[in-house]
Amino acid sequence: MLGVEHTLALLESGATVYMTDIDEERLKSTYHNMLSLHSAYKVFYKFMDVSNQDSVKSASQEIKNQGLNIDILINNAAIDPKVQKDSLVETSRLENFLVDDWDFQLNVGLKGAMLCSKVFGSEMAKNGGGVILNIASDLSVFSPDQRLYKKDGLQPDQQPVKPVTYSVIKHGLIGLTKYLATYWADRGVRCNALSPGGVFNGQGDEFVQKLTQLIPMNRMASKDEYRGAVQFLCSDASAYMNGQNIVMDGGRSVL
Ligand SMILES: NC(=O)c1ccc[n+]([C@@H]2O[C@H](COP(=O)([O-])OP(=O)(O)OC[C@H]3O[C@@H](n4cnc5c(N)ncnc54)[C@H](O)[C@@H]3O)[C@@H](O)[C@H]2O)c1
């Protein structure tokens, strides 16, 4: 959902955008939607599995073969298992958490961001600089409030939870952001993180009510509310910002 918004943010700023995803159908339909909004948008798409180094390298090579230089990278891919689903009740809890789920989710959310930064960031460093933006979450600065996911009538050991992987990945992305901010600073590559709060996407009334009580602005974000921040963080408007985590959560983290 937010990848589309990041794409629109950059297209509106006049950038040429390469959308990548592991879901080709999703990519294709998003591409056609973009062109229906504005036929002059300079937008391309390519299958890329962020957790697979060969796939990332092949996407980078294809973009280079088209004569394009990448100077902005947004690391957005993630696996976000929806905790409301009954099937996740047993396996989301730490007591039962599957090592395979840990590996799969970290491979996408954390290793994927490292691999893309390695491949595309190296090119930026060679070509005079660029910007890396890691999409983290408000859960990069505080712990999930597991009361949000509680279901009536279930025993404590059966209650669904936000999985441990989400916290570890999002905190890890802030470490990666700081590391990258200094790593290529002398080559003109900056790196910052954007930490969105929960975006309204048709979640159930009970969940929305419980969550909005924790947010001083008393509402969830709408999906287009991060576009301005993406434009800021990916442009020279933030030229002196490096290694920071911009938390946009309606004020939840200051309570
Ligand atoms: N939606 C929210 O409320 C919210 C809040 C805070 C942070 N975020 C973060 O924003 C980002 C986008 O979230 P979203 O809600 O749009 O999620 P989403 O699930 O709609 O998008 C994630 C995308 O990653 C892709 N993906 C998964 N595995 C991949 C792989 N191996 N290689 C390439 N692509 C892969 C998926 O196909 C999907 O299109 C995530 O990092 C998420 O954690 C979202």
The ligand as a Tripos MOL2 file, in Angstrom:
@<TRIPOS>MOLECULE
LIG
   44    48     1     0     0
SMALL
NO_CHARGES

@<TRIPOS>ATOM
      1 N1          0.6760    0.1590    6.7720 N.am      1 LIG1
      2 C1          1.0330    0.6290    7.9490 C.2       1 LIG1
      3 O1          0.1930    0.9740    8.7970 O.2       1 LIG1
      4 C2          2.4950    0.7960    8.2870 C.ar      1 LIG1
      5 C3          2.8400    1.4290    9.4800 C.ar      1 LIG1
      6 C4          4.1720    1.5690    9.7930 C.ar      1 LIG1
      7 C5          5.1340    1.0740    8.9270 C.ar      1 LIG1
      8 N2          4.7700    0.4470    7.7920 N.ar      1 LIG1
      9 C6          5.8350   -0.0580    6.9290 C.3       1 LIG1
     10 O2          5.6790    0.4810    5.6260 O.3       1 LIG1
     11 C7          6.1350   -0.4650    4.6540 C.3       1 LIG1
     12 C8          5.0240   -0.7190    3.6640 C.3       1 LIG1
     13 O3          3.9060   -1.2230    4.3750 O.3       1 LIG1
     14 P1          2.5360   -1.5740    3.6540 P.3       1 LIG1
     15 O4          1.4890   -1.4680    4.6740 O.co2     1 LIG1
     16 O5          2.4210   -0.8210    2.3770 O.co2     1 LIG1
     17 O6          2.7770   -3.1370    3.3780 O.3       1 LIG1
     18 P2          2.4270   -4.0190    2.1160 P.3       1 LIG1
     19 O7          2.3890   -5.4310    2.6100 O.co2     1 LIG1
     20 O8          1.2460   -3.4910    1.3750 O.co2     1 LIG1
     21 O9          3.7140   -3.8230    1.1840 O.3       1 LIG1
     22 C9          4.8780   -4.5480    1.3580 C.3       1 LIG1
     23 C10         5.3400   -4.9910   -0.0170 C.3       1 LIG1
     24 O10         6.5590   -5.7340    0.1180 O.3       1 LIG1
     25 C11         6.5330   -6.7250   -0.8850 C.3       1 LIG1
     26 N3          7.4830   -7.7940   -0.6020 N.ar      1 LIG1
     27 C12         7.3550   -8.8020    0.3090 C.ar      1 LIG1
     28 N4          8.4130   -9.6160    0.2210 N.ar      1 LIG1
     29 C13         9.2280   -9.1060   -0.7390 C.ar      1 LIG1
     30 C14        10.4720   -9.5110   -1.2830 C.ar      1 LIG1
     31 N5         11.1080  -10.6240   -0.8520 N.pl3     1 LIG1
     32 N6         11.0270   -8.7570   -2.2560 N.ar      1 LIG1
     33 C15        10.3850   -7.6540   -2.7150 C.ar      1 LIG1
     34 N7          9.2070   -7.2380   -2.2500 N.ar      1 LIG1
     35 C16         8.6380   -7.9560   -1.2690 C.ar      1 LIG1
     36 C17         5.0920   -7.2150   -0.8940 C.3       1 LIG1
     37 O11         4.7830   -7.9240   -2.0700 O.3       1 LIG1
     38 C18         4.3400   -5.9040   -0.7430 C.3       1 LIG1
     39 O12         3.9970   -5.3420   -2.0030 O.3       1 LIG1
     40 C19         6.5650   -1.6950    5.4340 C.3       1 LIG1
     41 O13         7.9520   -1.6410    5.6700 O.3       1 LIG1
     42 C20         5.7940   -1.5640    6.7250 C.3       1 LIG1
     43 O14         6.4000   -2.2610    7.7790 O.3       1 LIG1
     44 C21         3.4800    0.2890    7.4410 C.ar      1 LIG1
@<TRIPOS>BOND
     1     1     2 1
     2     2     3 2
     3     2     4 1
     4     4     5 ar
     5     4    44 ar
     6     5     6 ar
     7     6     7 ar
     8     7     8 ar
     9     8     9 1
    10     8    44 ar
    11     9    10 1
    12     9    42 1
    13    10    11 1
    14    11    12 1
    15    11    40 1
    16    12    13 1
    17    13    14 1
    18    14    15 2
    19    14    16 1
    20    14    17 1
    21    17    18 1
    22    18    19 2
    23    18    20 1
    24    18    21 1
    25    21    22 1
    26    22    23 1
    27    23    24 1
    28    23    38 1
    29    24    25 1
    30    25    26 1
    31    25    36 1
    32    26    27 ar
    33    26    35 ar
    34    27    28 ar
    35    28    29 ar
    36    29    30 ar
    37    29    35 ar
    38    30    31 1
    39    30    32 ar
    40    32    33 ar
    41    33    34 ar
    42    34    35 ar
    43    36    37 1
    44    36    38 1
    45    38    39 1
    46    40    41 1
    47    40    42 1
    48    42    43 1
@<TRIPOS>SUBSTRUCTURE
     1 LIG1         1 GROUP 0 **** ****
